[in-house]
Amino acid sequence: MDVLPVLISGVALLFSFGTTYVSYRRTKAQDLQDMRQELRGLLQRLAALPRENVEAQEKYAKDPSLVSLLGGYINQENALLSTQAAEVAKKLPKGTVSSTEYYSIGVALGNSYDLQNQKAFLKLSVETAKDFNTEIAALRTMGNLEFIMGQPDAGRVEYQKALGIFSKYQGYDPFTMTNTNIFTELAWANSEANMGKRAAADQHIENAEHLLANLPFGKGSEMIRSRVAEARRLFEQGGIPASPVTGSQLATAPASSK
């Protein structure tokens, strides 16, 4: 029996399998790249919507009906795009979506009152976080969300985790640590006050005031002092202290541990 034709056939078959596998891998890589680009585009558009909403409110301040109409359109777009972003993120392999992207999707879903899915994506953000800024923002937002969803005890757990953030991210300077915890206390006070828990809210404003007394001098010190003073003023007038914007807590680079 002539084995040469058999060998040639076998080599051809292996070559065919090899080229098919390589083609499959290339197609899969291209699909992954396409989905990543789609997610990036969706998130960029979602990030622009809140700014456009504010601009519309300012531009048409004398026409409340138009402001309401435009706000409705913006919210519809937010609902559509946030749902699409969530679907794309779920299809992407583990490790290809960043904590910041999960957080952005969660915030966008929350803006359209999809609270259950917001919670799921905030949880993913916390689980995959590798940086201080994203994780502290996700923990604070999760804490407030639990209060909104009628689970204040669970919310308090998340806020407590936020206060303990520097046990995980070590090496930050005293100003950053104190400033961050002040904002966490004010956010916690806001959540308690919104639930009608005035005594608990007062305690967290007081905690912020105690931290403020030991705040090292740094860029933004006066702004932080005014934030705490304003929270106290609003509270004593029977109002609800405003919550600081999550994720904007004047972080600086970690100090060297050497």
C-alpha positions as a Markdown table, in Angstrom:
| # | Residue | x | y | z |
|---|---|---|---|---|
| 1 | Met | 0.0 | 0.0 | 0.0 |
| 2 | Asp | 1.3 | 3.4 | -1.0 |
| 3 | Val | 1.4 | 5.5 | 2.2 |
| 4 | Leu | 2.4 | 8.7 | 0.5 |
| 5 | Pro | -1.2 | 9.7 | -0.5 |
| 6 | Val | -2.4 | 8.9 | 3.0 |
| 7 | Leu | 0.3 | 11.1 | 4.5 |
| 8 | Ile | -0.5 | 13.9 | 2.2 |
| 9 | Ser | -4.1 | 13.6 | 2.9 |
| 10 | Gly | -3.4 | 13.6 | 6.7 |
| 11 | Val | -1.2 | 16.7 | 6.4 |
| 12 | Ala | -3.8 | 18.5 | 4.3 |
| 13 | Leu | -6.5 | 17.6 | 6.9 |
| 14 | Leu | -4.3 | 18.9 | 9.8 |
| 15 | Phe | -3.6 | 22.1 | 7.8 |
| 16 | Ser | -7.3 | 22.6 | 7.2 |
| 17 | Phe | -8.0 | 22.2 | 10.9 |
| 18 | Gly | -5.2 | 24.6 | 11.7 |
| 19 | Thr | -6.4 | 27.3 | 9.3 |
| 20 | Thr | -9.9 | 26.9 | 10.6 |
| 21 | Tyr | -8.8 | 27.3 | 14.2 |
| 22 | Val | -6.7 | 30.4 | 13.4 |
| 23 | Ser | -9.6 | 31.9 | 11.5 |
| 24 | Tyr | -11.9 | 31.2 | 14.4 |
| 25 | Arg | -9.5 | 32.8 | 16.9 |
| 26 | Arg | -9.2 | 35.9 | 14.6 |
| 27 | Thr | -13.0 | 36.2 | 14.3 |
| 28 | Lys | -13.4 | 35.9 | 18.0 |
| 29 | Ala | -10.8 | 38.5 | 18.7 |
| 30 | Gln | -12.4 | 40.8 | 16.2 |
| 31 | Asp | -15.9 | 40.3 | 17.8 |
| 32 | Leu | -14.4 | 41.1 | 21.2 |
| 33 | Gln | -12.8 | 44.3 | 19.9 |
| 34 | Asp | -16.1 | 45.3 | 18.2 |
| 35 | Met | -18.0 | 44.8 | 21.4 |
| 36 | Arg | -15.4 | 46.8 | 23.4 |
| 37 | Gln | -15.7 | 49.6 | 20.9 |
| 38 | Glu | -19.5 | 49.5 | 21.1 |
| 39 | Leu | -19.4 | 49.6 | 24.9 |
| 40 | Arg | -17.0 | 52.5 | 24.9 |
| 41 | Gly | -19.2 | 54.5 | 22.6 |
| 42 | Leu | -22.3 | 53.8 | 24.7 |
| 43 | Leu | -20.5 | 54.9 | 27.9 |
| 44 | Gln | -19.2 | 58.1 | 26.2 |
| 45 | Arg | -22.8 | 59.0 | 25.2 |
| 46 | Leu | -24.2 | 58.1 | 28.6 |
| 47 | Ala | -21.6 | 60.4 | 30.3 |
| 48 | Ala | -22.7 | 63.3 | 28.1 |
| 49 | Leu | -26.4 | 63.0 | 28.9 |
| 50 | Pro | -26.4 | 64.5 | 32.5 |
| 51 | Arg | -24.4 | 67.5 | 31.2 |
| 52 | Glu | -26.9 | 68.0 | 28.4 |
| 53 | Asn | -29.8 | 67.8 | 30.9 |
| 54 | Val | -28.2 | 70.5 | 33.0 |
| 55 | Glu | -27.5 | 72.7 | 30.0 |
| 56 | Ala | -31.2 | 72.3 | 28.8 |
| 57 | Gln | -32.4 | 73.4 | 32.3 |
| 58 | Glu | -30.3 | 76.5 | 32.2 |
| 59 | Lys | -31.0 | 77.4 | 28.6 |
| 60 | Tyr | -34.7 | 77.0 | 28.9 |
| 61 | Ala | -35.2 | 78.0 | 32.5 |
| 62 | Lys | -38.1 | 80.3 | 31.6 |
| 63 | Asp | -40.0 | 77.5 | 29.8 |
| 64 | Pro | -40.6 | 74.7 | 32.3 |
| 65 | Ser | -42.7 | 72.7 | 29.9 |
| 66 | Leu | -39.9 | 72.6 | 27.4 |
| 67 | Val | -37.4 | 71.6 | 30.1 |
| 68 | Ser | -39.7 | 68.8 | 31.1 |
| 69 | Leu | -40.1 | 67.6 | 27.5 |
| 70 | Leu | -36.3 | 67.6 | 26.8 |
| 71 | Gly | -35.7 | 65.9 | 30.2 |
| 72 | Gly | -38.0 | 63.2 | 29.2 |
| 73 | Tyr | -36.2 | 62.6 | 25.9 |
| 74 | Ile | -32.9 | 62.5 | 27.6 |
| 75 | Asn | -34.2 | 60.0 | 30.2 |
| 76 | Gln | -35.5 | 57.8 | 27.4 |
| 77 | Glu | -32.2 | 57.8 | 25.7 |
| 78 | Asn | -30.5 | 57.1 | 29.0 |
| 79 | Ala | -32.8 | 54.1 | 29.6 |
| 80 | Leu | -32.2 | 52.7 | 26.1 |
| 81 | Leu | -28.4 | 53.2 | 26.1 |
| 82 | Ser | -27.8 | 52.0 | 29.7 |
| 83 | Thr | -29.8 | 48.8 | 28.9 |
| 84 | Gln | -27.7 | 48.3 | 25.8 |
| 85 | Ala | -24.5 | 48.9 | 27.7 |
| 86 | Ala | -25.5 | 46.4 | 30.3 |
| 87 | Glu | -26.2 | 43.7 | 27.7 |
| 88 | Val | -22.9 | 44.3 | 26.0 |
| 89 | Ala | -21.0 | 44.1 | 29.3 |
| 90 | Lys | -22.7 | 40.8 | 30.2 |
| 91 | Lys | -21.5 | 39.3 | 26.8 |
| 92 | Leu | -17.9 | 40.4 | 27.3 |
| 93 | Pro | -15.5 | 37.8 | 28.9 |
| 94 | Lys | -14.6 | 38.3 | 32.6 |
| 95 | Gly | -11.7 | 40.6 | 33.0 |
| 96 | Thr | -12.4 | 42.7 | 29.8 |
| 97 | Val | -14.8 | 45.1 | 31.5 |
| 98 | Ser | -13.2 | 47.5 | 34.1 |
| 99 | Ser | -14.6 | 48.4 | 37.5 |
| 100 | Thr | -15.1 | 52.0 | 36.3 |
| 101 | Glu | -17.1 | 50.8 | 33.3 |
| 102 | Tyr | -19.3 | 48.6 | 35.6 |
| 103 | Tyr | -19.8 | 51.6 | 37.8 |
| 104 | Ser | -20.7 | 53.9 | 34.9 |
| 105 | Ile | -23.3 | 51.4 | 33.7 |
| 106 | Gly | -24.7 | 51.1 | 37.3 |
| 107 | Val | -25.1 | 54.9 | 37.7 |
| 108 | Ala | -26.7 | 55.2 | 34.3 |
| 109 | Leu | -29.2 | 52.4 | 35.1 |
| 110 | Gly | -30.0 | 54.2 | 38.4 |
| 111 | Asn | -30.6 | 57.4 | 36.6 |
| 112 | Ser | -33.5 | 55.6 | 34.8 |
| 113 | Tyr | -34.7 | 54.0 | 38.1 |
| 114 | Asp | -33.6 | 50.4 | 37.2 |
| 115 | Leu | -32.5 | 49.8 | 40.7 |
| 116 | Gln | -32.1 | 46.1 | 40.7 |
| 117 | Asn | -29.7 | 46.1 | 37.7 |
| 118 | Gln | -28.0 | 49.2 | 39.2 |
| 119 | Lys | -27.3 | 47.2 | 42.3 |
| 120 | Ala | -25.9 | 44.2 | 40.3 |
| 121 | Phe | -23.5 | 46.4 | 38.4 |
| 122 | Leu | -22.4 | 48.3 | 41.4 |
| 123 | Lys | -21.6 | 45.0 | 43.0 |
| 124 | Leu | -19.5 | 44.0 | 40.0 |
| 125 | Ser | -17.7 | 47.4 | 40.3 |
| 126 | Val | -16.8 | 46.7 | 43.9 |
| 127 | Glu | -15.7 | 43.2 | 43.2 |
| 128 | Thr | -13.4 | 44.1 | 40.3 |
| 129 | Ala | -12.1 | 47.4 | 41.7 |
| 130 | Lys | -8.3 | 47.9 | 41.6 |
| 131 | Asp | -8.2 | 51.6 | 42.4 |
| 132 | Phe | -9.3 | 53.7 | 45.4 |
| 133 | Asn | -11.4 | 56.2 | 43.4 |
| 134 | Thr | -13.7 | 53.7 | 41.8 |
| 135 | Glu | -14.2 | 51.5 | 44.8 |
| 136 | Ile | -15.0 | 54.4 | 47.2 |
| 137 | Ala | -17.5 | 55.8 | 44.7 |
| 138 | Ala | -19.2 | 52.4 | 44.2 |
| 139 | Leu | -19.4 | 51.7 | 47.9 |
| 140 | Arg | -21.0 | 55.1 | 48.7 |
| 141 | Thr | -23.4 | 54.7 | 45.8 |
| 142 | Met | -24.3 | 51.2 | 46.9 |
| 143 | Gly | -24.9 | 52.4 | 50.5 |
| 144 | Asn | -27.3 | 55.1 | 49.3 |
| 145 | Leu | -29.0 | 52.6 | 47.0 |
| 146 | Glu | -29.7 | 50.2 | 49.8 |
| 147 | Phe | -31.4 | 53.0 | 51.8 |
| 148 | Ile | -33.5 | 53.9 | 48.7 |
| 149 | Met | -34.5 | 50.3 | 48.3 |
| 150 | Gly | -35.6 | 50.1 | 52.0 |
| 151 | Gln | -32.6 | 48.2 | 53.3 |
| 152 | Pro | -31.0 | 50.8 | 55.6 |
| 153 | Asp | -29.0 | 48.2 | 57.6 |
| 154 | Ala | -27.5 | 46.9 | 54.4 |
| 155 | Gly | -26.7 | 50.5 | 53.4 |
| 156 | Arg | -25.0 | 51.1 | 56.7 |
| 157 | Val | -22.8 | 48.1 | 56.0 |
| 158 | Glu | -21.7 | 49.6 | 52.7 |
| 159 | Tyr | -21.0 | 52.9 | 54.2 |
| 160 | Gln | -18.9 | 51.3 | 57.0 |
| 161 | Lys | -16.9 | 49.5 | 54.3 |
| 162 | Ala | -16.3 | 52.9 | 52.7 |
| 163 | Leu | -14.9 | 54.2 | 56.0 |
| 164 | Gly | -12.6 | 51.3 | 56.1 |
| 165 | Ile | -11.3 | 51.8 | 52.5 |
| 166 | Phe | -7.8 | 52.7 | 53.6 |
| 167 | Ser | -7.2 | 49.3 | 55.2 |
| 168 | Lys | -7.1 | 48.0 | 51.6 |
| 169 | Tyr | -5.6 | 51.0 | 49.9 |
| 170 | Gln | -2.7 | 51.9 | 52.0 |
| 171 | Gly | -0.1 | 54.7 | 51.7 |
| 172 | Tyr | -2.4 | 57.6 | 51.1 |
| 173 | Asp | -1.5 | 60.9 | 52.8 |
| 174 | Pro | -3.5 | 62.1 | 55.9 |
| 175 | Phe | -5.3 | 64.9 | 54.0 |
| 176 | Thr | -6.7 | 62.5 | 51.5 |
| 177 | Met | -7.8 | 59.9 | 54.1 |
| 178 | Thr | -9.4 | 62.5 | 56.3 |
| 179 | Asn | -11.1 | 64.3 | 53.4 |
| 180 | Thr | -12.5 | 61.0 | 52.0 |
| 181 | Asn | -13.9 | 59.9 | 55.3 |
| 182 | Ile | -15.5 | 63.4 | 55.8 |
| 183 | Phe | -17.3 | 63.0 | 52.5 |
| 184 | Thr | -18.4 | 59.5 | 53.4 |
| 185 | Glu | -19.9 | 60.7 | 56.7 |
| 186 | Leu | -21.8 | 63.4 | 54.9 |
| 187 | Ala | -23.1 | 61.0 | 52.3 |
| 188 | Trp | -24.2 | 58.7 | 55.1 |
| 189 | Ala | -25.9 | 61.6 | 56.9 |
| 190 | Asn | -27.8 | 62.3 | 53.7 |
| 191 | Ser | -29.1 | 58.8 | 53.4 |
| 192 | Glu | -30.1 | 58.6 | 57.1 |
| 193 | Ala | -31.9 | 62.0 | 56.8 |
| 194 | Asn | -33.8 | 60.9 | 53.7 |
| 195 | Met | -35.1 | 58.0 | 55.7 |
| 196 | Gly | -36.2 | 60.3 | 58.5 |
| 197 | Lys | -33.5 | 59.1 | 60.9 |
| 198 | Arg | -32.6 | 62.6 | 62.2 |
| 199 | Ala | -30.6 | 61.4 | 65.2 |
| 200 | Ala | -28.5 | 59.1 | 63.0 |
| 201 | Ala | -28.0 | 61.8 | 60.5 |
| 202 | Asp | -26.9 | 64.3 | 63.2 |
| 203 | Gln | -24.4 | 61.8 | 64.5 |
| 204 | His | -22.7 | 61.4 | 61.1 |
| 205 | Ile | -22.5 | 65.2 | 60.6 |
| 206 | Glu | -20.9 | 65.4 | 64.0 |
| 207 | Asn | -18.5 | 62.7 | 63.0 |
| 208 | Ala | -17.6 | 64.8 | 59.9 |
| 209 | Glu | -17.1 | 67.8 | 62.2 |
| 210 | His | -14.7 | 65.8 | 64.4 |
| 211 | Leu | -12.7 | 64.7 | 61.4 |
| 212 | Leu | -12.7 | 68.3 | 60.1 |
| 213 | Ala | -11.0 | 69.4 | 63.3 |
| 214 | Asn | -8.0 | 67.2 | 62.4 |
| 215 | Leu | -8.0 | 67.9 | 58.7 |
| 216 | Pro | -4.4 | 68.7 | 57.6 |
| 217 | Phe | -4.0 | 71.8 | 55.4 |
| 218 | Gly | -4.2 | 71.0 | 51.8 |
| 219 | Lys | -5.7 | 72.0 | 48.4 |
| 220 | Gly | -9.5 | 72.2 | 48.9 |
| 221 | Ser | -9.4 | 72.5 | 52.7 |
| 222 | Glu | -11.8 | 75.6 | 52.7 |
| 223 | Met | -14.2 | 73.9 | 50.3 |
| 224 | Ile | -14.4 | 70.9 | 52.6 |
| 225 | Arg | -15.0 | 73.1 | 55.6 |
| 226 | Ser | -17.8 | 74.9 | 53.8 |
| 227 | Arg | -19.4 | 71.6 | 52.8 |
| 228 | Val | -19.5 | 70.5 | 56.5 |
| 229 | Ala | -20.8 | 73.8 | 57.7 |
| 230 | Glu | -23.5 | 73.8 | 55.0 |
| 231 | Ala | -24.5 | 70.3 | 56.0 |
| 232 | Arg | -24.9 | 71.4 | 59.6 |
| 233 | Arg | -26.8 | 74.6 | 58.6 |
| 234 | Leu | -29.3 | 72.7 | 56.4 |
| 235 | Phe | -29.8 | 70.0 | 59.1 |
| 236 | Glu | -30.5 | 72.5 | 61.9 |
| 237 | Gln | -33.0 | 74.3 | 59.7 |
| 238 | Gly | -34.9 | 71.0 | 59.3 |
| 239 | Gly | -33.5 | 70.2 | 55.9 |
| 240 | Ile | -31.5 | 67.3 | 54.5 |
| 241 | Pro | -27.7 | 67.8 | 54.1 |
| 242 | Ala | -26.6 | 67.4 | 50.5 |
| 243 | Ser | -24.6 | 64.3 | 49.6 |
| 244 | Pro | -21.2 | 64.9 | 48.1 |
| 245 | Val | -20.8 | 63.8 | 44.5 |
| 246 | Thr | -19.4 | 60.3 | 44.6 |
| 247 | Gly | -16.1 | 59.6 | 42.9 |
| 248 | Ser | -14.8 | 63.2 | 43.1 |
| 249 | Gln | -13.0 | 63.0 | 46.4 |
| 250 | Leu | -9.8 | 64.9 | 45.8 |
| 251 | Ala | -7.6 | 61.8 | 45.8 |
| 252 | Thr | -3.9 | 62.2 | 45.5 |
| 253 | Ala | -1.2 | 59.7 | 44.5 |
| 254 | Pro | -0.3 | 57.3 | 47.3 |
| 255 | Ala | 2.7 | 58.3 | 49.3 |
| 256 | Ser | 5.7 | 56.0 | 49.0 |
| 257 | Ser | 5.7 | 53.2 | 51.6 |
| 258 | Lys | 9.5 | 52.9 | 51.4 |
